[in-house]
Amino acid sequence: MKASRIMLWTIPVLLVALLVGGWLYARAMTPQLELGTAYAARVACACRYIGNRDLKSCRGDFEPGMEVIQLSDDPATRTVTAWVPLVARRSARFDPVLGCQPEPFKGTPLKLR
């Protein structure tokens, strides 16, 4: 009886601690993920529209550690979007004269301490 009562409280406390730790980690990593998604969008855009390569082959141009970044392509607007689910999203659009240009940032600027 006593062991089941301890388990009844231990599991929810561990789950809450895990969720809070994950949220704090994601918040701390947000600036780096914003930078990484912007870099990935621009590199993938150049690979796709200047190099005329398939978007899947463009992943080979990424730096180590960028595996969490997802890519999508919109051929109608010649735009590549890179994102990390629930954290960061950036796009780059191909212009025949200027090449791949990042979209202007539309979020809230991060506050530096």
Backbone as numpy.savetxt, mean C-alpha at the origin, in Angstrom:
# Nx Ny Nz CAx CAy CAz Cx Cy Cz
-13.26 -25.88 36.67 -14.08 -24.69 36.67 -13.22 -23.43 36.67
-12.17 -23.45 37.49 -11.30 -22.28 37.59 -10.50 -22.07 36.30
-10.05 -23.15 35.67 -9.28 -23.05 34.43 -10.15 -22.50 33.30
-11.39 -22.89 33.22 -12.27 -22.38 32.16 -12.58 -20.90 32.37
-12.65 -20.48 33.62 -12.89 -19.06 33.92 -11.68 -18.22 33.51
-10.48 -18.74 33.71 -9.26 -18.03 33.31 -9.21 -17.93 31.78
-9.52 -19.02 31.09 -9.53 -19.03 29.62 -10.58 -18.07 29.08
-11.71 -17.97 29.79 -12.79 -17.09 29.35 -12.32 -15.64 29.28
-11.43 -15.23 30.17 -10.93 -13.86 30.17 -9.63 -13.70 29.39
-8.83 -14.73 29.31 -7.53 -14.64 28.65 -7.64 -14.45 27.15
-8.50 -15.20 26.51 -8.63 -15.13 25.04 -9.10 -13.75 24.58
-10.15 -13.17 25.15 -10.54 -11.81 24.71 -9.46 -10.75 24.97
-8.77 -10.87 26.09 -7.71 -9.90 26.40 -6.58 -10.01 25.38
-6.20 -11.24 25.01 -5.16 -11.42 24.01 -5.60 -10.91 22.64
-6.85 -11.12 22.27 -7.36 -10.62 20.99 -7.35 -9.10 20.95
-7.77 -8.46 22.03 -7.77 -7.00 22.08 -6.33 -6.47 22.00
-5.42 -7.12 22.71 -4.02 -6.69 22.67 -3.44 -6.85 21.28
-3.79 -7.93 20.59 -3.32 -8.14 19.23 -3.88 -7.09 18.27
-5.14 -6.77 18.40 -5.75 -5.74 17.54 -5.14 -4.36 17.80
-4.93 -4.01 19.05 -4.34 -2.71 19.38 -2.90 -2.65 18.86
-2.15 -3.73 19.04 -0.77 -3.78 18.54 -0.73 -3.65 17.03
-1.63 -4.33 16.32 -1.69 -4.22 14.86 -2.05 -2.82 14.41
-2.98 -2.19 15.09 -3.38 -0.82 14.74 -2.21 0.15 14.95
-1.50 0.01 16.08 -0.36 0.89 16.35 0.75 0.69 15.32
0.99 -0.56 14.94 2.01 -0.84 13.94 1.62 -0.24 12.58
0.37 -0.40 12.18 -0.08 0.17 10.90 0.02 1.69 10.92
-0.33 2.28 12.04 -0.24 3.75 12.14 1.20 4.23 12.05
2.11 3.49 12.67 3.53 3.87 12.62 4.10 3.67 11.22
3.61 2.70 10.48 4.14 2.39 9.15 3.47 3.19 8.03
2.42 3.93 8.31 1.68 4.65 7.28 2.56 5.57 6.43
3.46 6.39 7.00 4.28 7.24 6.13 5.13 6.44 5.14
5.71 5.34 5.59 6.53 4.53 4.70 5.67 3.83 3.64
4.46 3.43 4.02 3.58 2.79 3.06 3.06 3.79 2.02
2.81 5.03 2.43 2.42 6.06 1.47 3.54 6.28 0.45
4.75 6.38 0.93 5.90 6.57 0.05 6.08 5.36 -0.86
5.95 4.17 -0.30 6.12 2.94 -1.08 5.07 2.78 -2.16
3.83 3.14 -1.87 2.77 3.02 -2.88 2.97 4.04 -3.99
3.42 5.24 -3.65 3.68 6.25 -4.69 4.82 5.80 -5.60
5.87 5.26 -5.00 7.00 4.76 -5.78 6.55 3.60 -6.67
5.78 2.67 -6.11 5.33 1.51 -6.87 4.44 1.92 -8.03
3.56 2.89 -7.82 2.67 3.34 -8.90 3.49 3.95 -10.04
4.47 4.75 -9.69 5.27 5.39 -10.74 6.14 4.39 -11.50
6.77 3.47 -10.79 7.61 2.45 -11.43 6.76 1.53 -12.30
5.62 1.10 -11.78 4.75 0.20 -12.55 4.16 0.91 -13.76
3.86 2.19 -13.63 3.34 2.96 -14.77 4.39 3.03 -15.87
5.62 3.33 -15.51 6.68 3.40 -16.50 6.92 2.03 -17.15
6.89 1.00 -16.35 7.07 -0.35 -16.86 5.97 -0.71 -17.84
4.73 -0.38 -17.47 3.57 -0.77 -18.27 3.43 0.06 -19.55
3.55 1.37 -19.45 3.24 2.23 -20.60 4.46 2.74 -21.36
5.61 2.79 -20.74 6.82 3.18 -21.46 7.55 1.92 -21.94
7.62 0.91 -21.07 8.28 -0.34 -21.43 7.39 -1.32 -22.16
6.10 -1.03 -22.24 5.11 -1.91 -22.90 5.17 -3.34 -22.37
5.31 -3.48 -21.05 5.33 -4.80 -20.44 4.03 -5.08 -19.71
3.79 -6.35 -19.44 2.62 -6.76 -18.68 2.79 -6.30 -17.23
1.68 -5.97 -16.58 1.75 -5.46 -15.21 2.34 -6.49 -14.25
2.09 -7.78 -14.49 2.65 -8.81 -13.61 4.18 -8.85 -13.69
4.73 -8.60 -14.86 6.19 -8.62 -14.99 6.83 -7.39 -14.34
6.05 -6.36 -14.09 6.59 -5.14 -13.49 6.96 -5.34 -12.02
6.40 -6.35 -11.38 6.73 -6.62 -9.98 8.21 -6.93 -9.79
8.86 -7.42 -10.83 10.29 -7.71 -10.75 11.14 -6.46 -10.60
10.58 -5.30 -10.92 11.30 -4.03 -10.79 11.24 -3.45 -9.38
10.42 -4.04 -8.51 10.24 -3.52 -7.16 11.42 -3.88 -6.27
11.59 -3.09 -5.24 12.61 -3.34 -4.23 12.12 -4.43 -3.28
13.04 -5.11 -2.61 12.62 -6.10 -1.61 11.80 -5.43 -0.51
10.77 -6.11 -0.05 9.91 -5.56 0.99 8.64 -4.92 0.46
8.50 -4.87 -0.86 7.31 -4.23 -1.45 6.26 -5.26 -1.85
6.34 -6.46 -1.29 5.42 -7.52 -1.66 3.98 -7.24 -1.24
3.77 -6.43 -0.20 2.41 -6.17 0.29 1.65 -5.20 -0.62
2.34 -4.52 -1.50 1.70 -3.53 -2.37 0.99 -4.22 -3.53
-0.27 -3.88 -3.72 -1.08 -4.43 -4.80 -1.09 -3.43 -5.96
-1.28 -3.92 -7.19 -1.30 -3.06 -8.37 -2.56 -3.29 -9.18
-3.06 -2.22 -9.78 -4.15 -2.34 -10.76 -3.87 -1.37 -11.89
-4.43 -1.69 -13.05 -4.16 -0.93 -14.27 -5.48 -0.51 -14.88
-5.58 0.74 -15.32 -6.75 1.22 -16.05 -6.30 1.67 -17.43
-6.41 0.80 -18.44 -5.92 1.14 -19.77 -6.66 2.33 -20.41
-7.92 2.55 -20.03 -8.68 3.65 -20.62 -8.06 5.00 -20.28
-7.59 5.16 -19.05 -6.98 6.43 -18.64 -5.46 6.34 -18.55
-4.90 5.17 -18.87 -3.46 4.92 -18.78 -2.94 5.26 -17.39
-3.62 4.70 -16.39 -3.28 4.95 -15.00 -2.98 3.64 -14.30
-1.95 3.65 -13.47 -1.63 2.51 -12.61 -1.83 2.95 -11.17
-2.54 2.13 -10.41 -2.79 2.42 -9.00 -2.11 1.36 -8.15
-1.41 1.81 -7.13 -0.77 0.92 -6.16 -1.42 1.18 -4.81
-1.66 0.09 -4.06 -2.29 0.28 -2.76 -1.90 -0.83 -1.80
-2.01 -0.47 -0.52 -1.92 -1.42 0.57 -3.31 -1.38 1.20
-4.01 -2.50 1.24 -5.40 -2.48 1.72 -5.57 -1.78 3.07
-6.53 -0.88 3.11 -6.94 -0.13 4.30 -5.92 0.88 4.81
-4.79 1.07 4.10 -3.75 1.96 4.63 -3.39 3.07 3.64
-3.00 2.72 2.42 -2.49 3.73 1.49 -2.87 3.37 0.06
-3.07 4.40 -0.76 -3.40 4.23 -2.18 -2.85 5.43 -2.95
-2.07 5.16 -4.00 -1.55 6.22 -4.86 -1.61 5.77 -6.31
-1.72 6.74 -7.23 -1.82 6.45 -8.66 -0.81 7.27 -9.44
-0.46 6.76 -10.61 0.40 7.49 -11.55 -0.23 7.35 -12.93
-0.27 8.45 -13.67 -0.89 8.47 -15.00 0.17 8.74 -16.06
0.06 8.02 -17.16 1.00 8.18 -18.26 0.56 9.35 -19.14
1.52 10.23 -19.41 1.31 11.35 -20.34 2.35 11.18 -21.45
1.95 11.25 -22.73 2.91 11.02 -23.81 4.10 11.98 -23.81
3.91 13.18 -23.28 4.99 14.17 -23.28 5.81 14.10 -21.98
5.13 14.01 -20.85 5.80 14.08 -19.55 6.14 12.72 -18.95
5.65 11.64 -19.53 5.88 10.31 -18.96 4.89 10.03 -17.85
5.27 9.22 -16.91 4.38 8.84 -15.80 4.47 9.87 -14.68
3.36 10.48 -14.39 3.28 11.51 -13.37 2.38 11.04 -12.23
2.81 11.23 -10.99 1.96 10.84 -9.87 0.74 11.75 -9.76
-0.36 11.17 -9.34 -1.57 11.96 -9.09 -1.32 12.83 -7.86
-1.91 14.01 -7.81 -1.75 14.85 -6.61 -2.31 14.13 -5.37
-1.65 14.30 -4.25 -2.08 13.68 -3.00 -3.36 14.32 -2.54
-4.39 13.50 -2.23 -5.71 14.03 -1.86 -6.05 13.75 -0.41
-5.14 13.16 0.33 -5.43 12.81 1.73 -5.09 13.93 2.68
-5.10 13.59 3.95 -4.73 14.52 5.00 -3.24 14.38 5.25
-2.48 15.48 5.22 -1.05 15.39 5.49 -0.78 14.85 6.88
0.24 14.03 6.99 0.61 13.50 8.29 1.29 14.57 9.12
1.02 14.56 10.41 1.62 15.55 11.33 2.94 15.00 11.83
3.97 15.78 11.71 5.28 15.40 12.22 5.43 15.92 13.63
6.03 15.12 14.45 6.20 15.53 15.86 7.45 16.32 16.03
